[in-house]
Amino acid sequence: MSKFGSAFWGVLDQGLYSFNALVLAIAVGREASPTAFGAYGVAFTVFTLAITASRAMLVMPFMMEKSRVSNRSVDTAGVLGLTVAVSGLFGSTLFVAALFFNGSLRPALATMAISGAFVIFQDVLRYVTLSAYSMRRVCTIDSTWLSLNVLLQLALLLLDTRSVGMHIGAWGVSVLASFAVVPKRVWQIPSRTIVCRYFRQNFSHARNLVIEAVGTSGSQYVATLGLSIYMGLTFAGEVRAAQVLLGPLVVASQGLLMAALPSVLRANGTRKQVLTNSARFSVLLFCFAIFYFAVLVAFPDALGAALFGGTWTIAQNLLLPLAISQALGAFALGATLAFRAFDITAATMELRLWLFPLAPSLGLAGAILGSNLGAAIGLAAASLIASIGLWLRLLTTKVENV
């Protein structure tokens, strides 16, 4: 498949994948109060933090190992077995934690525990399918999920359930339909020996990648959770609503990253070539982010409210600083690609550990000085410093030709 074809199918699939979350957010936004929408925001932030860590722990080491090792079936069985354990641990831990909360948070977290576990497993299946087939097959998986999700969310809206938990549950149940279209070749039954061996072989990379992932976007999610406790569920709702409207930025960046990753990991270019391509990738995503935000600003309020319901109104307060934060995060993705091409994970781990306190501390400082908007400005400032730090670390890292 050509580079253009890979990019097209990558962006299309990420659009299908992200549209599932958009459908959920719109459905919740049409029925929930600001506080209930905030509970949904907290639950989805917890899930996003978990899937960020799971991709770093499970997907990235698998893709890196796959580019070097010929025994694909062992790799697949190992990563699927480990995914069952990780998703099960996430679900059971969050479900127990939900019992300690009252009000709208309890059902939101409890249903996210079950739904999120299913989605984490499906997410790994997508990448395993990509490694063995093509992005088109991944699109089939995600379009199946989206079809049933839309139907279930519409049914709940027509029934006027006004239950955040039921909407989250429908989002998770619908993902089960996508399992039916996963190619049979992908399904490998793991043994305990295979899973343990796979875990030992990939532990070092996985550990570094998890720390790196949590230290970047994960830091923002941890900050959001902490600020939601300090400032109330309204802040979580405003952040999540803004993230929904900024969803196409994530679609573009993650879709292009997913399409580019296999070829980057197999790259034979020099250090200069890798850095040049990574810089172009970053500039492209950053320019798209600025253009997309300009489109949002020019979008008529009446049309936005009609399309997104209450989500459109809730998002307006924090849209500008969070759009800047998203653009800066997209700009850093090019540096991340280069580190993957150089097969260097320890190089960024230490930097991420130093940068991790930035988002919580700057967000809290902004909250004290300027309430919700000040907190969002603090998160954007943290993204700026993290992006600059990552690129400086990359440019000063000496590596042999890849």
Disulfide bonds with the S-S distance in Angstrom:
none
